[in-house]
Structures are given as structure tokens and as C-alpha cells.
Amino acid sequence: MKKGGVRALCVTPRRAVARLGQMQRHFTVTGFVAHDGRTALHWHRLGRWLPPGGHIEPNEDPLEAVLREVREEIGLDVEVIETTPGFGYGGPRQLPVPATIAIYDLADGDGQVRDHHQHIDLVYFTRPRGASATPASDRDEDAWLWVDAAQLRADIELTHPTSGRAARVPGDVRELGLAALAAAERAPASTGR
């Protein structure tokens, strides 16, 4: 169709709009664990280095989910580093505000869901409770590495300790990992959460 001598193009076909309306979205959490100037990353089944995280389960709030995911995936009890202060009122209870909320478009699925879908990811910065900060996993393929700020800034390949597979840390993980390390450095001794 022409308008005033210029060809008008439909940039969003109706079929694409219909598919967007049916996009399956999952709420997830990520917990960057900061300890002694390093953050823990694991080799994810999708072939990349990622922090602990996963889906928010039914009847679970985001705080419960991030604490559970970190405990399940690396065996550490952590507390959230609050990056934004809560409001002064006494009730209702306030949950810590995530450091960011990211929307990940998973065109090829995520290993559990094969179809195109999105993760609406609430990203928290955490630190271990207590002195022990040794990630634990009962599966060899879930190797964990403590990565420092210099490694994150250098954008180098990290190598899986047993399989030899290597990959660069994704840019968002590097930036958020650095922010988690900075937040841990600034945070008071304990948040109590």
C-alpha cells in the first residue's frame, strides 16, 4: 500500500503479534554469591558459566526461592545483600528488592522447557552465612569456580576442571558479578535475612 508516494510497511505481522500474546513466561531468581572478592559460577547444562538460580516454585516468594536455589545448587546457606533500603513503615513485611529484573528470551528452550519462552529473572546479590564458603555439588558436570573481579573484567575463557570444556562468561553475568562483589564490599557485616 502507498501513502503519499511512500510504501508503508507492516513491521509486525499479525501472526507474530498473536505469538507474542501467547509467550510462556516463567518467574525465576538468580543469586550471585559474593565471598572474599570472588563470586561462584557453575557450568550450566546449556554450556555456559552461570551463577546459581532457577524457577520460583508455587507458593514460594522470591526471597525463599533464591535462598533455596543457592542452597540446592551449591550447598551454601546465604543471606541477601540489600542493595536498596526498605521503606520505614512497620507492616506489611517487605522483601528485599532485587538488584535488577532481567527478561531472558530463550528461543531454544532452557533444557527443561524445549519451547521458546521467557524467564523474568529477579537477580539478587548474596553472601554466605558463616565462615564456610565451599560450593558443593554431587554431580561432576556441575563444576563450580570462584571467579574474581580481574577474571570477570578480562573476559577470558574459563575451563571446566574435569571435562576441559571452556567458555567465556556472558556479558550480563560478568557485569552483575562485578556489581555483586562491589555490593558485598560496601555491605554492613550482616543483613539478618
C-alpha positions as CSV (number, residue, x, y, z in Angstrom):
1,M,0.0,0.0,0.0
2,K,1.3,3.5,-0.8
3,K,0.7,6.7,1.2
4,G,1.8,9.9,-0.3
5,G,4.2,8.2,-2.6
6,V,5.9,6.2,0.2
7,R,5.4,2.5,0.5
8,A,4.1,1.7,4.0
9,L,5.4,-1.5,5.5
10,C,3.8,-3.5,8.2
11,V,6.7,-4.2,10.6
12,T,4.8,-6.6,12.9
13,P,2.8,-9.2,11.1
14,R,-0.4,-10.3,12.8
15,R,0.9,-13.8,13.2
16,A,3.9,-12.5,15.2
17,V,1.7,-10.4,17.4
18,A,-0.5,-13.4,18.1
19,R,2.5,-15.5,19.0
20,L,3.8,-12.8,21.4
21,G,0.4,-12.8,23.2
22,Q,0.9,-16.5,23.8
23,M,4.5,-16.2,25.1
24,Q,5.1,-18.5,28.0
25,R,6.8,-16.7,30.8
26,H,8.4,-18.2,33.9
27,F,9.5,-16.2,37.0
28,T,13.0,-17.1,38.1
29,V,15.6,-16.0,40.6
30,T,19.4,-15.7,40.4
31,G,21.7,-15.5,43.4
32,F,25.2,-14.1,42.8
33,V,27.2,-15.4,45.8
34,A,30.0,-13.0,46.7
35,H,32.7,-14.1,49.2
36,D,36.3,-12.8,49.7
37,G,36.3,-10.8,46.5
38,R,35.0,-13.7,44.3
39,T,31.7,-14.9,43.0
40,A,30.7,-18.6,42.4
41,L,29.8,-19.6,38.9
42,H,28.9,-23.1,37.7
43,W,29.0,-24.9,34.4
44,H,25.3,-24.9,33.3
45,R,23.8,-27.7,31.2
46,L,23.4,-25.1,28.4
47,G,27.2,-24.9,28.1
48,R,27.9,-21.6,29.8
49,W,29.1,-20.3,33.2
50,L,26.2,-19.0,35.3
51,P,25.5,-18.2,39.0
52,P,23.0,-20.3,40.9
53,G,19.4,-19.8,40.2
54,G,16.1,-21.3,38.9
55,H,12.4,-21.2,38.8
56,I,10.2,-19.8,41.6
57,E,8.1,-22.6,42.8
58,P,4.3,-22.3,43.5
59,N,3.6,-20.7,46.9
60,E,7.2,-19.5,47.2
61,D,8.2,-15.9,47.4
62,P,11.3,-14.6,45.6
63,L,13.4,-14.5,48.8
64,E,12.6,-18.1,49.7
65,A,13.3,-19.1,46.1
66,V,16.8,-17.5,45.9
67,L,17.9,-18.9,49.2
68,R,16.6,-22.4,48.2
69,E,18.2,-22.3,44.8
70,V,21.6,-21.3,46.2
71,R,21.4,-24.0,48.9
72,E,20.3,-26.7,46.4
73,E,22.8,-25.8,43.7
74,I,25.9,-25.1,45.7
75,G,25.1,-26.2,49.3
76,L,25.6,-22.8,50.9
77,D,23.3,-21.0,53.2
78,V,23.3,-17.4,52.2
79,E,21.8,-14.1,53.0
80,V,20.7,-11.4,50.6
81,I,22.7,-8.3,50.4
82,E,20.2,-5.5,50.3
83,T,21.0,-3.0,47.6
84,T,18.0,-0.8,48.2
85,P,16.8,0.2,51.6
86,G,13.2,-0.8,52.6
87,F,10.6,1.8,53.5
88,G,10.1,2.8,57.1
89,Y,6.6,1.5,57.8
90,G,6.2,-1.5,60.1
91,G,3.9,-3.7,58.1
92,P,3.3,-5.4,55.9
93,R,6.6,-7.2,55.7
94,Q,8.9,-6.1,52.8
95,L,11.0,-8.4,50.8
96,P,14.5,-7.2,49.7
97,V,14.4,-5.5,46.3
98,P,16.3,-7.4,43.6
99,A,19.4,-5.7,42.2
100,T,17.7,-5.9,38.8
101,I,15.0,-7.8,37.0
102,A,16.1,-9.2,33.6
103,I,14.0,-10.8,30.9
104,Y,15.8,-13.6,29.1
105,D,14.4,-14.7,25.8
106,L,15.0,-18.4,25.4
107,A,14.3,-19.2,21.8
108,D,15.7,-22.7,22.0
109,G,14.3,-23.5,25.5
110,D,16.3,-23.9,28.7
111,G,17.0,-27.7,28.9
112,Q,13.7,-28.3,30.8
113,V,11.2,-26.5,28.6
114,R,12.0,-27.1,24.9
115,D,9.7,-24.4,23.5
116,H,10.5,-20.7,23.0
117,H,9.7,-18.9,26.3
118,Q,11.0,-16.2,28.6
119,H,12.4,-16.0,32.1
120,I,11.6,-13.0,34.1
121,D,14.6,-13.2,36.4
122,L,14.8,-11.5,39.8
123,V,18.5,-11.1,40.4
124,Y,19.9,-10.9,44.0
125,F,23.3,-10.4,45.4
126,T,24.0,-12.8,48.3
127,R,26.8,-13.8,50.6
128,P,27.4,-17.0,52.7
129,R,26.2,-17.1,56.3
130,G,29.1,-18.2,58.5
131,A,32.7,-18.9,57.7
132,S,32.4,-21.9,55.3
133,A,32.0,-20.9,51.6
134,T,32.9,-24.1,49.8
135,P,30.4,-24.8,47.0
136,A,29.3,-28.4,47.0
137,S,27.8,-30.5,44.2
138,D,27.1,-34.2,44.0
139,R,27.4,-34.2,40.2
140,D,30.8,-33.8,38.4
141,E,29.3,-32.0,35.5
142,D,28.1,-29.2,37.8
143,A,31.7,-27.8,38.4
144,W,31.9,-24.6,40.4
145,L,34.5,-22.0,40.2
146,W,35.2,-19.0,42.4
147,V,35.8,-16.1,40.0
148,D,37.5,-12.8,41.0
149,A,36.9,-9.3,39.6
150,A,40.1,-9.5,37.4
151,Q,38.8,-12.6,35.7
152,L,35.4,-11.1,35.1
153,R,36.9,-7.9,33.7
154,A,39.3,-9.8,31.5
155,D,36.5,-11.6,29.6
156,I,38.6,-14.8,29.4
157,E,37.5,-18.3,28.8
158,L,37.0,-20.4,32.0
159,T,37.7,-24.1,31.7
160,H,35.6,-26.8,33.3
161,P,38.0,-28.6,35.8
162,T,37.1,-32.1,34.7
163,S,35.7,-32.1,31.2
164,G,38.1,-29.4,29.8
165,R,35.1,-27.6,28.2
166,A,35.7,-23.8,28.1
167,A,33.5,-20.8,27.6
168,R,33.6,-17.1,28.2
169,V,31.3,-15.8,30.9
170,P,28.3,-14.0,29.3
171,G,28.5,-10.2,29.5
172,D,25.5,-9.8,31.8
173,V,26.9,-12.3,34.2
174,R,30.3,-10.5,34.2
175,E,28.7,-7.1,34.9
176,L,26.3,-8.4,37.5
177,G,29.1,-10.4,39.1
178,L,31.2,-7.3,39.4
179,A,28.3,-5.4,40.9
180,A,27.7,-8.2,43.4
181,L,31.3,-8.1,44.5
182,A,31.1,-4.3,45.0
183,A,27.8,-4.6,46.9
184,A,29.4,-7.2,49.2
185,E,32.3,-4.9,49.9
186,R,30.0,-2.0,50.8
187,A,27.5,-4.0,52.8
188,P,27.4,-3.9,56.6
189,A,28.5,-7.1,58.5
190,S,25.1,-8.8,58.4
191,T,21.6,-8.1,57.0
192,G,19.9,-10.8,59.1
193,R,18.0,-12.1,56.1
